[in-house]
């Protein structure tokens, strides 16, 4: 497994106390003074969430190659994944129809849908109404689909939000006009999710206006969102040193609605990062997953493979094996849980 990064002090701050929104699975007594017995710890470990694992559809793209829907679906199932998440595929396109024709031959339990809008930045601001209409249309299609996919939305775009390092970009450069556009988009998205009974999340992404947990909270508050929830993406969170630490994030009231998590590893500098196979990157995935278990998260865990390169089936396998082996370790050897 990967070694903890020396760059992030949070690894050294792991505490015995459960997060304030956590479940009792790994908790001590109410005053946190009485340690668990070995038997109690073992019983608690057996109650760890068994999250469905989902393929975010970018493992097979880039690197001068292309894969058919049939091949992608088959590889994801053979690798042991429980679900598939479509990434920026227009549900009114022929490409979408091709995928839907193959859906009956799959056995996925979970489906997801990711979309993005670039109308937050100045050069695309005149397209905001059309982009909002498209988001609403996509949500309505997803709500009527027998797949009932969860929906994640990112507010993309660089332009005037650029900067030299991750913590000098995105939300750090945003001005009131950018926030107001983000509020408008998310308010419309939230209303559409409510009306169509769709599980919606706002996706954090380095360089863009929603790039840290605190920027997601600000946008959701400004939009007065009722059902859209903040998402957690390990690589985008880790890349930006301005991101609040994981304990503080999970303790935020808005995280009670957490319904979408991405666990992707990577190699990071102050201004760049490269996604990498689950077991090889700088992020201490055992610690992050233990924190999510302690929190009580039971929803889907997706992963991304943008330009990892090599055999995508191999990379998929490392993700599935990585999460499952960590869970098994915590069950069979609770003393090896990073939080004990």
C-alpha positions, 0 to 999 in steps of 0.5 A: 500500500502507499506510504502517507505523504510527508506533505500533509500533517493530517496523517499524524493527527488521526485521533481515537475520537469518532467524528461527531457525525460518525456511527458507533461502529468504532466509537468508545463510550460516550465520554471517550474514556473507556477503551473497547475490549478486543471482542467489542472491537471485533464485533464493531469491525464486522459492521463496517459498511460494504459500499458499492464500488463504481467505475467512473467512465474515464479509465478507458479514454485518452492515451490514443485509444478508444473502447466500445461500451460493450468492452467497458461494461464487460471489463467493469463487471469482470473486475468486480465493480458494482456500478457504472458512472457515465461521464459527460455523455449527452443523454440525447445523443446516439452514443447514449442510445448505444449504451442504453441498448447494452444495459439489459445485458449488464448486472450493475446494481448502481448507476451514476451520471456526471455532467459539467458546466463551464458558464461560471467563468467570464468567457462562457457567462453568456451561455449560463441560461442555456447550460442551466436548461441542459442541466435541468433536461439531463436531471429530468431524463435521469429521473425518468430512466429505469437506471435511476442514476445518482447525478454529480455536477461540476462547475468547470472552467479555468480562465481568470480563475487560474493561478500558479499553484492549486491553492492560488486557483479556483475558489481562491481567485473567485469574485462575487460574480463567479459565486453568484453564477455558481449559486444560480446554477446550483439552485436550479440544479437543486430544484430539478433534483427535488422535482425529479427525485434524483440524488444530486451532488456537487463535485469538487475539482481543483482549479475550478470554483468548487475545489475545496470542501469549504467552497462547496459548502459556500456554494450550497449555502448561497444556492439555498440547496435542499437536496444537493449534497457535497461530494468527497473526492480524495485526489482533488481534496488532497491536491489543494493544501487549502482544503480543510482537513478531513475530520473538520470536513466530515464534522460539517452539518452539510456532510450529513447528506454525503451520498457520493465519494470518489477514491482515486490516488495520485502523485502530487506537486504544488501545481500538478497531479497525475492520477495513479493506480489505487495502491501506488499514490501518495494518499494514505487510502487505509487512513481515508477509508477508515475515516469514512467507515468511522463516519458511517458512509454507506453510499457508492465509492467511485474511482477515476482513471484519467490518463493513468495509462496502461491496461485499464482492466488492470487498474480497475482491478487494483481499485476493487482489490484495494478497497476490499482488501482494506475492509477485510484487513479491518475486519480480520485485524481490527488492531491494524485499523489506522484509527485504533 
